[in-house]
Structures are given as C-alpha cells and as structure tokens.
Amino acid sequence: MREVRAAFRRFWPLTRGDRGWLVVIVACVVVAALAETASILLFAELTDNALKAGSLSAFWGPAGGWLAVAVLGALVGYLGNSLATWTAERFVRRLRAGVFHHLQGLPPHFFQRHRRGDLVERLTGDVEAIEQMVVSGVVGTVSAAFSAVFYAAAALYLRWDLALVTFVLAPLFLLAARRFSGRIRTASQDERVADGAITSVVEESLGNIVLTQAYNRRHAEEERLDREARAWLKASVRGARLSEMYEQFVEVVETLCVLTVIGLGVWEISAGRMTLGQLLAFAAFIGYLYPPVRSLGRLGLTLTAATAGAQRLGEILDARPAVTDPPAPVPPWPVRGWVAFHDITFHYPGTGRPALRELSLTAAPGQLVVVTGPSGAGKSTLAKLLTRFYDPTTGTICLDGIPLPHLSLDFLRDRITLLPQETLILHGTIRENIAAGRPGASDEDIERAARSAAAHSFVTALPKGYDTLIAPGTAALSGGQLKRLTIARAMLRTAPVLILDEPTAGLDAVAARRIVQPLRHLMSGRTTLMITHDLTLAPDADRILVLDGGRLVESGTHEELLAHGGTYASLAVTSRPAPALPG
Ligand SMILES: Nc1ncnc2c1ncn2[C@@H]1O[C@H](COP(=O)(O)OP(=O)(O)OP(=O)(O)O)[C@@H](O)[C@H]1O
C-alpha cells in the first residue's frame, strides 16, 4: 500500500488543470447511480401496484417516471464516460510528454544501460498503467463508492434487518482481493519486463537485419524472441489465472449472498412481512450492490498492478541529467568561436580510469584543429565535453572565454554543429533531412547548402529530386551521398563552431575524396575540431593534436610533427595517402 501511496503522490499532480473535469465526471457518476436507485424503487412499485394487481391505471405513473429516470441516467452516463475517457487520454498524453522530455535530457550512458525496446514499453504500457491508477482509478473508486452507498442505503431502507445479514458477507470480497493482490502484482511486473524484452529483441533484430541475414542468424534471433515470448507467456498466463481465480471466487460468494436473500425473503413473504415487489427490489439492490463492491476489490488489484509501471517510470524520472542549465545563464552574444580547454580531466560516470587527463587546447575563430590518436585515446570524449553531454571532472572549457556551465544548453548547442561519426538520416524526404539543420529554411537555402555539399546534382538526378523519401539504412543512395546530405544539413546551421567526428568513417577512398571539398566549404569561417584517423586533411590544419591514453602527447603543424618523427609521423605513414585535392 505504501508503494501505491508513493506512486499516487508522484503522479497525481499531473491531473492539475483537469481536476474541475474530474469533479464534473464524479457528479455525473453520482447522478447516474441515483437514477439507477430510483429506477429500482419504481420497479418495486410497478411490481406491487400494477403487475400483481393487474392494474393498467397503476402502470402509467411509475412507468413514465422510470422512463424519465432512464433517459436522465443515459444522458449523464454518456457525458460522464465521454469526459472520463477524454480526461484519461489527456493525462496519458501529458505524462508521456513529461517522461519523454526528461528522457531526452539524459546522458549517453543512461541509453547504454537501458535497452531501447524496454524504454519504448515504459513510454507506452507503463504510462497507460499509471493512468489506470490515477485517473480511471480515482473515477472508478468514487463511482463504486457512491453506487455502493446508494444501493446499500436503499436496501437498508427497504429491509434494514435483511440488509445487515447480507452485508456481513461483504468483507469476504475485500479479504479475497487482499490475498490475491500481491501475487497479481508480481505477475504483472514480470509481464511488463517481458513485454519490454520482446520489443527490444524485435527492434534490435530488425535494426541489425543485414547482420542477421548475412551471418545466417535468423534461427538464433527467432530463438531469442521465443525465449522472451515464453517468459511473457508464463507471466501473462499466471496473471490471467490469478485474476480469473479471484473473479470466480467472488462469483461464488455473490451467489451465496443472493441465495441467502431469496431464502430469507421466501420466509418473510410466507410470514406476510414482505411483498413480492419488495423482495424483487431488495434482491435487485443486493445484486446491484455487488458489482461496485467487487470493483472496489478489483481496484485494489489494478492499483497494485499499476505500481509496477510506476516503479519502472520512476527509474527514468529519477535518473538525473549529467548537465543542467545554470540558474542565470549569460545573456546571448554574437559568438566568434574561441574554444579553449583548460587542464581538463574527465572520468565517465562509474569508471575509475580517466578518459582525458590534464588536457589543454585552444582554437581561434576560423581555425582548423585536427585531433588524432589511437582508438580509445579520448578523441570523441572531447566532442562530448564541448557539446556538454558531460561536464569535466576538473578543469574548465570556455567558448569566447565564458565557461560552458555559465551558458544555457540551448544557446551553447545552437552555436556548435556536430557532425557525428554515424550518418544520421531521418525518416522523410531529402528536403526534410537537409532542413533539419535549420527548421524553417527556405527551398533556396536548402538548395544552396546541397550545392555547397556537392549533393545537388545527384539529388536532382533522382526522379523525385528533393522530394525523394529516404530513411535510415536507405538503399536509394550510397554511403558517400548520404554523408554529403548530412554535410548539407550541417551547412544550413549558422553555428560558428564545428565538430567533425571521423567525417570519412565508413567511406572508401573515392567516396572520402568526394567529401573533401564539401567539408572544406563547411569548415570555412568556422572554428573546427576535426577528430579523425584519416589524415587526408591534416596538412590543412592550423594545429594537430595527438592524444594517447587521454593525454595530449604531441601538438604542432603537419610539417612540425612529421619532422618530430613521433606518434603522428607513424600514424601519417599508415593513414591513407593524401589524394590530389582540388582547391
Ligand atoms: N559512455 C562511456 N562510459 C564509460 N567509458 C567510456 C564511455 N565512452 C567512452 N569511454 C571510454 O573512454 C575512453 C575514450 O573513449 P573515446 O570514445 O573518447 O575514444 P576515441 O579516441 O574517440 O576512440 P575511437 O577512435 O575508437 O572512436 C575509452 O577508454 C572508452 O572506453
């Protein structure tokens, strides 16, 4: 119960703005329950005065009243249920948006620890489970409680002594719910975990379909899915079995109660202390009383099941972003592009070994700094620190002399363009893919960027030109062509600082050569930090930094470092030969 309270306290504030509607829904529910109560009393009147006496004249009055009450009940029922669905869906939308917003701000290591499919499940299944608790749960409880009170009051009004006898059996429902709730919660928790695992396996397998097919891993992947599906089957069958057991037990208790009422009623009628109409109405009230009492019991089960979802969402919401906005960010200024790392040491969270040690570097506006070194040297980490995915453990990074933590994250990231190693393609047209660099860019801007990135001619050669649909892993364009689209996208951004992370990764020598000129266009006028193993562009660099084991081991121009004959000189020999470059 403590978990339910904690989950409720955490998510109830999200109903702010809709609480007025919740009151209206509850009012509708109360009126609907009252209408139901009135119709049963009218039914008793009809039975005793019209049916038993065979009097048509006694029929019209109660019949008219019953019809009016039924119409009223139908209207408020319709209104209440429609409003309840609308409010519940708004809650789901708000909760999902909130969790998604939080999730997007979490650091890369969070996504390395959580499988994507599992996160998808949390944003869908778990979000809905919480709605079941917070909105539908509240409306359900209030409506069940009111209905139970009205029907119980009506039964007491008809025959208080008989009513008390049947009420004695009511605690059996609650007892049953209590016994079942713990086990149902465990089953539903297992089911959600298995749901997430299934989504993950499907997503990972389809995401790596080339590997799956080329390495004949279809059977292995099917087995992986089957393993997760079996865990899901076990959990969901266990959950369904427990719920069914509970339902059937309650059914038997209900029958016991109804039989008790009829038995006592027969005895009372034979003694002349009760009419048939009263007995029928009384039995109806008792019959109507059970569903709300039952749903109050079941509500307990829904609540405990929903806490499983709440715990899983809590894990996301409790994860903290690695960096946050300062309370009073430095006001925006026209950034020139001075970049400086002062004595930076950095450990990834949860690791003992520093990825960077006492590293310093500066880049003046418009300069090209090439960062190279063996794999794992810490090159990409530099990019993550400059874009503030993480803050350094010690030392300061400045943009135009201002430490990065003094800037708002949006301002900083708008001033830096990152061209990551992976060619990131969005689901959409070529035009949309390029325009993602600057939302609202005009067609002329897009075309200019594409020309500059040497993409315009191959795009216009496509039957649908800029309106060609592409997607991640698309076969319509080559790797080099896709890379040029991402360069065009970066070109649209007006950021004065550029980070290129292995811009030629995954391209053959010819494709790599084709992007040299577009890259030069992109770098022109921007402070560029180029992280690369491919030293094709190194001779252009104002400075080359060689990292090893997180330390800066060499620094200088291409000629200086070649003459020095150290790590750079040996890397330059093994790197692909510099092609004849235009321009
Ligand atoms: N998210 C992370 N959590 C923990 N350690 C990490 C993480 N990312 C990188 N590292 C570690 O930090 C060190 C530097 O990694 P980094 O990716 O910066 O190297 P790199 O020089 O860019 O390598 P490559 O050339 O292979 O891309 C490596 O030892 C790596 O294992």
The ligand as an SDF file (V2000), in Angstrom:
LIG
                    3D

 31 33  0  0  0  0  0  0  0  0999 V2000
   29.9420    6.0720  -22.0720 N   0  0  0  0  0  0  0  0  0  0  0  0
   31.1410    5.6530  -21.6380 C   0  0  0  0  0  0  0  0  0  0  0  0
   31.2460    5.1180  -20.4110 N   0  0  0  0  0  0  0  0  0  0  0  0
   32.4300    4.6940  -19.9540 C   0  0  0  0  0  0  0  0  0  0  0  0
   33.5900    4.7860  -20.6300 N   0  0  0  0  0  0  0  0  0  0  0  0
   33.5450    5.3040  -21.8520 C   0  0  0  0  0  0  0  0  0  0  0  0
   32.3250    5.7700  -22.4350 C   0  0  0  0  0  0  0  0  0  0  0  0
   32.5870    6.2440  -23.6650 N   0  0  0  0  0  0  0  0  0  0  0  0
   33.9320    6.1000  -23.8410 C   0  0  0  0  0  0  0  0  0  0  0  0
   34.5020    5.5330  -22.7660 N   0  0  0  0  0  0  0  0  0  0  0  0
   35.9330    5.2340  -22.5820 C   0  0  0  0  0  0  0  0  0  0  0  0
   36.6580    6.4370  -22.6520 O   0  0  0  0  0  0  0  0  0  0  0  0
   37.8670    6.2490  -23.3710 C   0  0  0  0  0  0  0  0  0  0  0  0
   37.9640    7.2460  -24.5280 C   0  0  0  0  0  0  0  0  0  0  0  0
   36.8940    6.9530  -25.4440 O   0  0  0  0  0  0  0  0  0  0  0  0
   36.6590    7.7990  -26.7680 P   0  0  0  0  0  0  0  0  0  0  0  0
   35.4160    7.3080  -27.3990 O   0  0  0  0  0  0  0  0  0  0  0  0
   36.7790    9.2390  -26.4770 O   0  0  0  0  0  0  0  0  0  0  0  0
   37.9300    7.3220  -27.6410 O   0  0  0  0  0  0  0  0  0  0  0  0
   38.2810    7.6850  -29.1450 P   0  0  0  0  0  0  0  0  0  0  0  0
   39.6940    8.1750  -29.1170 O   0  0  0  0  0  0  0  0  0  0  0  0
   37.2610    8.5750  -29.7360 O   0  0  0  0  0  0  0  0  0  0  0  0
   38.2160    6.2440  -29.7910 O   0  0  0  0  0  0  0  0  0  0  0  0
   37.8200    5.8430  -31.3210 P   0  0  0  0  0  0  0  0  0  0  0  0
   38.8790    6.3970  -32.1760 O   0  0  0  0  0  0  0  0  0  0  0  0
   37.8450    4.3590  -31.2870 O   0  0  0  0  0  0  0  0  0  0  0  0
   36.4660    6.4160  -31.5680 O   0  0  0  0  0  0  0  0  0  0  0  0
   37.9060    4.8020  -23.8350 C   0  0  0  0  0  0  0  0  0  0  0  0
   38.7030    4.0880  -22.9360 O   0  0  0  0  0  0  0  0  0  0  0  0
   36.4570    4.3570  -23.7150 C   0  0  0  0  0  0  0  0  0  0  0  0
   36.3930    3.0050  -23.3520 O   0  0  0  0  0  0  0  0  0  0  0  0
  1  2  1  0
  2  3  1  0
  2  7  2  0
  3  4  2  0
  4  5  1  0
  5  6  2  0
  6  7  1  0
  6 10  1  0
  7  8  1  0
  8  9  2  0
  9 10  1  0
 10 11  1  0
 11 12  1  0
 11 30  1  0
 12 13  1  0
 13 14  1  0
 13 28  1  0
 14 15  1  0
 15 16  1  0
 16 17  2  0
 16 18  1  0
 16 19  1  0
 19 20  1  0
 20 21  2  0
 20 22  1  0
 20 23  1  0
 23 24  1  0
 24 25  2  0
 24 26  1  0
 24 27  1  0
 28 29  1  0
 28 30  1  0
 30 31  1  0
M  END
$$$$
